Amino acid sequence: MSSSLYYKKSRLKQLRAFCYTARLGSISRAAESLFLSQPSVSLQIQALERELGTTLFERRGPNIRLTTQGETLLELAFPLVHGVDTIGDSFAGEIGNLNQGEVNIAAGESTILYLLPEPLKKFKEAFPKVKIKLHNVTGRDGMKMLRAGDADFAVGPPTLGASEDLDYVPVVDFKTVLITPRGHPLAKKTSKNIKLEDIEPFGLILPPRNLATWQMVKTVFNEHSVNYSVTLEAGGWEVIKKYVELGLGISIVTSICIDGSEKVSQISLDKFFPDRSYGVVTQQKKYLSPQARQFIDLVTSKAS
């Protein structure tokens, strides 16, 4: 083997050890994922640091953290390592064999429950051998996965794509509605005569305050100088709808979660709240496998 070829093969191993360690935050976890010993991973990273003449990690006991130089290298190296490691599936897809490989999607619970089932069913019918991984994560964690290469793309509201390194393509818009138990005093209201002041006396059931709905409600009520109260925080639209059915409160939800089977009354609040869009978020300058692109085509076809 020529010294040049050996050098290139060693460089790939070094970069792979570095990228896995950076993403997993631990040499031991990187070694486990790469089926190598911890000393082997450490030596590869040290050799890479020597060749580049820099320090890639700050080492504080068992904890390690990327230096500024390490962050720069990770941004450059990860797409290369990921591309090499997935070249088999990508090549097969590019030449027309889409029925293999894996697609990783980051999305919140509401997106997974209400938006993705139809395109997922169509995709699995067309490509039954492609493995789909749905990562049920919040928006912030989804963006971390996308930037780390653990997700091919994310699906959700436009706040996910609010960054210069990301692209957002809207797919579908949803209304904001007030849901109440049947027989509730507000159930007789219509979208034309409902006022925010009508909601003020009644306790709201909302998702946790770190999610977008809470901030949306706060902003709209503040803009209209109307008070409101939250009597119950509950995670997930299905839980919230059930609690409203049981008479534990009323809620303001996105119509993405309403399918008509709920035992609640609905009043549109679109004169107060703007429509909320859901779409696909991808990372700029990142290669997308043909399988991932095909899935995105199915998702975005809902908008046509």
PAKOLDO-231161 format. One record per residue (C-alpha): x, y, z. Coordinates in pm, 1 decimal, always signed. Last residue first. Layout:
BEGIN
[[X Y Z]]
...
//
This chain:
BEGIN
[[-5070.4 +2104.8 -382.1]]
[[-4980.8 +2151.1 -16.6]]
[[-5020.4 +1784.4 +67.5]]
[[-4759.4 +1714.4 -202.8]]
[[-4504.0 +1857.0 +41.6]]
[[-4509.9 +1542.0 +252.3]]
[[-4483.6 +1303.9 -44.1]]
[[-4200.5 +1506.3 -198.8]]
[[-4022.6 +1507.0 +140.1]]
[[-4038.4 +1125.9 +142.3]]
[[-3881.9 +1110.7 -203.0]]
[[-3607.6 +1351.8 -99.5]]
[[-3528.2 +1134.0 +201.2]]
[[-3501.2 +823.4 -18.1]]
[[-3292.9 +1012.6 -275.2]]
[[-3047.4 +1093.5 +6.4]]
[[-3016.3 +1455.5 +108.3]]
[[-2674.8 +1616.9 +88.1]]
[[-2635.7 +1912.1 +321.6]]
[[-2552.1 +2257.6 +190.9]]
[[-2850.4 +2408.1 +372.8]]
[[-3015.2 +2205.0 +645.8]]
[[-3372.0 +2102.7 +585.3]]
[[-3699.8 +2205.2 +748.8]]
[[-4032.0 +2079.5 +611.7]]
[[-4361.3 +2250.3 +681.9]]
[[-4638.2 +2336.4 +922.6]]
[[-4821.9 +2665.5 +903.7]]
[[-5018.5 +2841.8 +1172.7]]
[[-5301.7 +3070.6 +1066.4]]
[[-5305.0 +3404.4 +1243.9]]
[[-5488.4 +3434.3 +1577.7]]
[[-5753.3 +3692.2 +1664.7]]
[[-5995.8 +3676.1 +1370.8]]
[[-5897.2 +3310.6 +1327.9]]
[[-6047.4 +3215.2 +1664.4]]
[[-6275.5 +2943.1 +1529.0]]
[[-6518.9 +2798.7 +1780.8]]
[[-6530.0 +2424.3 +1843.7]]
[[-6753.9 +2223.9 +2076.1]]
[[-6617.8 +1904.3 +2221.8]]
[[-6683.0 +1530.1 +2206.5]]
[[-6394.4 +1473.6 +1966.6]]
[[-6448.4 +1265.4 +1654.9]]
[[-6423.2 +1563.5 +1421.2]]
[[-6053.5 +1524.8 +1336.9]]
[[-5908.8 +1815.1 +1539.0]]
[[-5532.4 +1802.4 +1607.9]]
[[-5424.0 +2012.0 +1309.6]]
[[-5687.7 +2264.0 +1417.9]]
[[-5435.9 +2429.9 +1646.8]]
[[-5557.7 +2449.7 +2002.8]]
[[-5699.4 +2698.2 +2252.0]]
[[-5839.0 +2512.7 +2549.8]]
[[-6131.4 +2488.8 +2790.4]]
[[-6136.3 +2340.4 +3137.9]]
[[-6172.7 +2019.9 +3339.3]]
[[-6504.1 +1932.5 +3177.2]]
[[-6420.6 +1572.3 +3091.8]]
[[-6421.5 +1654.6 +2719.4]]
[[-6169.4 +1930.8 +2791.2]]
[[-5947.5 +1678.2 +2968.5]]
[[-5968.8 +1442.9 +2671.2]]
[[-5879.7 +1720.8 +2427.9]]
[[-5577.5 +1818.1 +2636.3]]
[[-5451.7 +1460.6 +2658.1]]
[[-5483.2 +1414.7 +2282.2]]
[[-5314.0 +1750.5 +2222.6]]
[[-4999.7 +1648.0 +2408.9]]
[[-4846.9 +1758.2 +2738.7]]
[[-5079.4 +1908.1 +2995.4]]
[[-5066.5 +2233.8 +3188.4]]
[[-5380.7 +2305.7 +3390.3]]
[[-5548.9 +2614.0 +3533.5]]
[[-5411.7 +2867.0 +3289.7]]
[[-5565.0 +3210.1 +3338.1]]
[[-5646.5 +3491.2 +3097.2]]
[[-5640.5 +3869.2 +3101.6]]
[[-5723.3 +4087.6 +2805.1]]
[[-5513.2 +4384.2 +2692.0]]
[[-5571.1 +4296.3 +2322.9]]
[[-5199.0 +4263.9 +2247.5]]
[[-5153.0 +4084.3 +2579.7]]
[[-5415.2 +3824.6 +2486.4]]
[[-5248.0 +3762.7 +2149.0]]
[[-4893.5 +3737.3 +2286.4]]
[[-4979.8 +3507.9 +2576.9]]
[[-5176.3 +3271.2 +2354.1]]
[[-4887.8 +3246.4 +2103.6]]
[[-4632.4 +3201.6 +2380.8]]
[[-4827.7 +2907.9 +2525.9]]
[[-4882.5 +2754.3 +2183.7]]
[[-4511.7 +2764.0 +2094.7]]
[[-4387.3 +2527.6 +2365.7]]
[[-4187.7 +2619.9 +2676.4]]
[[-4509.9 +2696.1 +2864.4]]
[[-4622.2 +2334.1 +2869.0]]
[[-4936.4 +2263.6 +2660.0]]
[[-5252.4 +2452.5 +2759.7]]
[[-5571.6 +2394.1 +2956.7]]
[[-5740.6 +2730.2 +3006.6]]
[[-5946.3 +2844.5 +3305.4]]
[[-6263.6 +3036.6 +3232.4]]
[[-6344.5 +3397.4 +3323.1]]
[[-6121.0 +3543.6 +3043.6]]
[[-6268.3 +3348.3 +2751.5]]
[[-6555.9 +3588.6 +2686.7]]
[[-6309.1 +3879.2 +2700.1]]
[[-6135.9 +3726.1 +2398.5]]
[[-6458.5 +3784.1 +2209.2]]
[[-6679.5 +3537.0 +2023.4]]
[[-6947.9 +3695.7 +1804.2]]
[[-6834.2 +3602.3 +1454.6]]
[[-6656.2 +3273.9 +1532.3]]
[[-6974.5 +3156.3 +1701.0]]
[[-7074.7 +3133.9 +2066.8]]
[[-7319.4 +2874.3 +2196.5]]
[[-7034.5 +2654.3 +2325.5]]
[[-6915.1 +2940.8 +2545.7]]
[[-7154.8 +2853.0 +2829.9]]
[[-7035.9 +2486.5 +2815.8]]
[[-7295.5 +2235.9 +2698.2]]
[[-7039.5 +2034.2 +2509.1]]
[[-6701.0 +2082.2 +2669.7]]
[[-6499.1 +2363.9 +2514.1]]
[[-6255.6 +2397.9 +2224.2]]
[[-6127.9 +2731.3 +2099.0]]
[[-5976.1 +2715.1 +1754.0]]
[[-5658.6 +2825.6 +1576.8]]
[[-5657.5 +2751.7 +1206.0]]
[[-5411.7 +2531.1 +1019.5]]
[[-5189.9 +2589.1 +717.3]]
[[-5015.4 +2321.5 +508.4]]
[[-4675.2 +2250.6 +356.2]]
[[-4446.3 +2544.6 +420.8]]
[[-4085.5 +2500.2 +299.5]]
[[-3820.6 +2601.8 +553.6]]
[[-3448.5 +2617.2 +475.5]]
[[-3183.3 +2617.7 +748.0]]
[[-2838.6 +2774.2 +788.6]]
[[-2974.5 +3128.6 +824.4]]
[[-3205.7 +3033.5 +1109.6]]
[[-3579.8 +3045.1 +1176.1]]
[[-3649.2 +2702.0 +1032.4]]
[[-3799.7 +2550.6 +1346.0]]
[[-4008.2 +2863.5 +1405.7]]
[[-4187.0 +2775.1 +1081.4]]
[[-4395.4 +2500.3 +1247.8]]
[[-4310.1 +2129.7 +1210.9]]
[[-4125.6 +1868.6 +1007.5]]
[[-3753.7 +1803.4 +1039.6]]
[[-3502.5 +1670.1 +789.5]]
[[-3238.5 +1400.6 +747.9]]
[[-3207.6 +1361.5 +1123.4]]
[[-2899.8 +1255.6 +1322.6]]
[[-2676.2 +1480.8 +1111.2]]
[[-2574.6 +1696.1 +1406.8]]
[[-2746.9 +2001.1 +1256.6]]
[[-3072.6 +1811.4 +1214.5]]
[[-3053.2 +1650.1 +1557.8]]
[[-2992.1 +1986.4 +1722.4]]
[[-3281.0 +2133.2 +1523.7]]
[[-3508.2 +1855.8 +1649.8]]
[[-3397.4 +1920.2 +2005.9]]
[[-3507.2 +2283.0 +1976.5]]
[[-3838.0 +2194.1 +1811.3]]
[[-3932.8 +1929.8 +2067.5]]
[[-3864.1 +1566.2 +1988.1]]
[[-4046.2 +1253.1 +1872.0]]
[[-3781.7 +1101.0 +1642.6]]
[[-3952.0 +903.6 +1366.3]]
[[-3714.1 +647.0 +1217.7]]
[[-3816.4 +499.3 +882.8]]
[[-3643.7 +192.6 +738.1]]
[[-3672.7 +154.6 +361.8]]
[[-3776.7 -200.5 +271.7]]
[[-4145.3 -120.2 +212.5]]
[[-4076.6 +147.1 -52.5]]
[[-4405.5 +228.2 -231.9]]
[[-4643.5 +111.6 +41.2]]
[[-4409.6 +247.8 +306.8]]
[[-4408.1 +590.2 +136.0]]
[[-4785.9 +604.2 +103.9]]
[[-4835.2 +515.1 +470.8]]
[[-4574.7 +772.4 +578.5]]
[[-4736.1 +1038.8 +358.2]]
[[-5072.7 +977.1 +532.0]]
[[-4940.6 +930.9 +887.7]]
[[-4719.6 +1245.0 +883.7]]
[[-4956.8 +1531.6 +962.9]]
[[-5171.4 +1424.7 +1258.3]]
[[-4985.5 +1205.3 +1504.3]]
[[-4624.8 +1270.3 +1403.7]]
[[-4683.9 +1642.4 +1360.7]]
[[-4868.6 +1665.4 +1693.2]]
[[-4590.3 +1473.8 +1870.7]]
[[-4310.1 +1692.7 +1745.7]]
[[-4089.4 +1604.7 +1452.0]]
[[-3740.9 +1484.5 +1359.5]]
[[-3731.0 +1246.2 +1063.7]]
[[-3462.6 +985.1 +990.3]]
[[-3481.1 +798.5 +657.8]]
[[-3303.6 +465.0 +611.7]]
[[-3164.1 +253.8 +329.1]]
[[-3336.8 +33.6 +75.5]]
[[-3617.8 +53.3 -178.4]]
[[-3491.4 +359.1 -362.9]]
[[-3301.9 +160.1 -624.9]]
[[-3296.1 +417.7 -905.7]]
[[-2930.9 +489.6 -971.0]]
[[-2929.4 +773.1 -717.9]]
[[-3096.0 +555.2 -457.3]]
[[-2835.8 +282.3 -480.5]]
[[-2561.9 +543.8 -457.9]]
[[-2716.6 +696.8 -146.3]]
[[-2761.0 +359.8 +22.2]]
[[-2399.8 +262.6 -41.2]]
[[-2260.0 +611.1 +25.2]]
[[-2395.9 +620.1 +378.4]]
[[-2066.3 +601.6 +568.9]]
[[-1882.8 +812.3 +309.7]]
[[-2146.5 +1086.2 +314.3]]
[[-2161.9 +1090.2 +693.4]]
[[-1784.4 +1128.2 +711.2]]
[[-1785.0 +1410.4 +457.1]]
[[-2088.1 +1589.4 +605.5]]
[[-1922.8 +1560.6 +949.8]]
[[-1586.7 +1702.0 +849.1]]
[[-1648.7 +2067.7 +772.0]]
[[-1888.8 +2154.2 +1054.3]]
[[-1692.0 +1929.6 +1289.1]]
[[-1370.2 +2107.7 +1193.7]]
[[-1512.1 +2448.1 +1284.2]]
[[-1649.3 +2321.4 +1615.7]]
[[-1310.0 +2169.6 +1696.3]]
[[-1131.8 +2496.3 +1623.8]]
[[-1366.6 +2674.3 +1865.0]]
[[-1292.1 +2401.4 +2120.0]]
[[-1526.2 +2107.3 +2151.9]]
[[-1604.2 +1981.0 +2499.6]]
[[-1486.3 +1680.6 +2695.2]]
[[-1593.3 +1544.4 +3031.7]]
[[-1422.6 +1257.4 +3213.1]]
[[-1170.1 +1493.8 +3371.6]]
[[-1189.6 +1826.9 +3198.6]]
[[-1063.6 +1784.7 +2844.5]]
[[-1113.7 +2071.0 +2601.8]]
[[-1133.1 +1916.7 +2257.9]]
[[-996.4 +1995.7 +1913.0]]
[[-653.5 +2128.8 +2000.5]]
[[-451.0 +2242.5 +1699.5]]
[[-155.1 +2158.8 +1477.3]]
[[-367.7 +1987.5 +1214.6]]
[[-143.5 +1680.7 +1201.5]]
[[-97.6 +1676.0 +1578.7]]
[[-469.3 +1714.9 +1644.9]]
[[-549.3 +1433.0 +1402.8]]
[[-297.4 +1205.8 +1573.8]]
[[-452.4 +1287.6 +1911.5]]
[[-800.0 +1206.0 +1778.1]]
[[-679.0 +872.4 +1640.0]]
[[-499.6 +791.1 +1965.3]]
[[-810.0 +861.7 +2173.0]]
[[-1026.5 +641.0 +1949.3]]
[[-776.5 +352.4 +1979.1]]
[[-743.7 +400.3 +2355.3]]
[[-1125.6 +375.2 +2391.5]]
[[-1136.5 +44.2 +2205.8]]
[[-1325.4 +19.9 +1880.0]]
[[-1671.9 -98.0 +1780.6]]
[[-1746.3 +244.5 +1627.9]]
[[-2053.1 +305.1 +1845.8]]
[[-1877.4 +174.7 +2156.9]]
[[-1566.2 +380.3 +2086.5]]
[[-1778.8 +692.8 +2040.8]]
[[-1956.5 +622.3 +2369.6]]
[[-1621.5 +585.9 +2548.0]]
[[-1478.5 +896.7 +2384.5]]
[[-1773.0 +1101.5 +2504.7]]
[[-1977.2 +1394.3 +2382.0]]
[[-2176.6 +1179.4 +2138.5]]
[[-2151.5 +1425.0 +1850.7]]
[[-1793.5 +1530.4 +1915.5]]
[[-1674.1 +1175.9 +1982.4]]
[[-1842.9 +1045.0 +1668.0]]
[[-1695.6 +1326.7 +1461.5]]
[[-1341.2 +1282.8 +1596.7]]
[[-1335.1 +905.9 +1552.2]]
[[-1469.1 +945.6 +1196.9]]
[[-1212.4 +1214.6 +1121.9]]
[[-929.6 +993.8 +1244.2]]
[[-1053.6 +691.6 +1051.4]]
[[-1084.3 +902.9 +735.2]]
[[-733.6 +1041.1 +787.6]]
[[-593.2 +690.8 +828.6]]
[[-737.7 +582.9 +494.8]]
[[-596.5 +892.4 +326.2]]
[[-251.9 +841.4 +481.1]]
[[-244.9 +476.0 +379.3]]
[[-331.4 +573.5 +22.3]]
[[-50.0 +831.1 +14.4]]
[[+200.9 +594.4 +179.2]]
[[+135.5 +340.7 -95.1]]
[[+0.0 +0.0 +0.0]]
//
